[in-house]
Amino acid sequence: MSSNTPPSFLSRIAIAIGSFFAILGNGRLAADVTRLRAGEALAADVAPREIRVEVPVEKIVEVRVEVPVETIVEKTVELRVEVPTDTAALQLLGLLQREARFVDFIQEDVAPYTDAEIGAAARVVHEGCRKVLREHFAIQPVRTEAEGSRITLQPGFDATAVRLTGHVVGQAPFTGTLGHRGWQVTSVKLPQLTDTAAAHVIAQAEVEL
């Protein structure tokens, strides 16, 4: 017998007798039978209902974040290569030696020589030194007035370019006689060195084979 086929008469009598005693001993079963007799449908006979449950869903929000980016700027830097002072001095000494035999002349003991011999050697040194100065330096007088003339130095004069001699008292203005016009270098044109260490050799030793 299937679950949908009504039981027979004899089966119903057995069910009724069993249910009578079961209802007497079970209050919950009695309540269920009361609801059934009142017309309430069985749970098996009730059509299933659609139950909608709201499930919270995490919402993904796209956020745009501005990230600072370091800007790379190309910058051209002009590099000025300064020649060390000692190297420049060695260059000048080397030029004076090459053109005027300056170091040879200064290192030589001239006491045994006559004035005429020294004068002849000094002429060669003079010509060579003058050539070096003209080729590699621009030299101008500090003062343009003639030597021996009277000049006045106003307050604020350049004390590095003018040296006061004699009896110096008080403050400028000073009036005196120009004993020497002075010299100042306005430009230098020394050769470009490829090896600064070589500048220490101002004159090479000579070996004749």
Secondary structure, 3 states (H helix, E strand, C coil): CCCCCCCCHHHHHHHHHHHHHHHHHCHHHHHHHHHHHCCCCCHHHCCCCCCCCCCCCCCCCCCCCCCCCCCCCCCCCCCCCCCCHHHHHHHHHHHHHHHHCHHHHHHCCCCCCCHHHHHHHHHHHHHHHHHHHHHHEEEEECCCCCCCCEEEECCCCCCCCCCCCCCCCCCCCEEEECCCCCEEEEEECCCCCCCHHHHHCCCCCCCCC
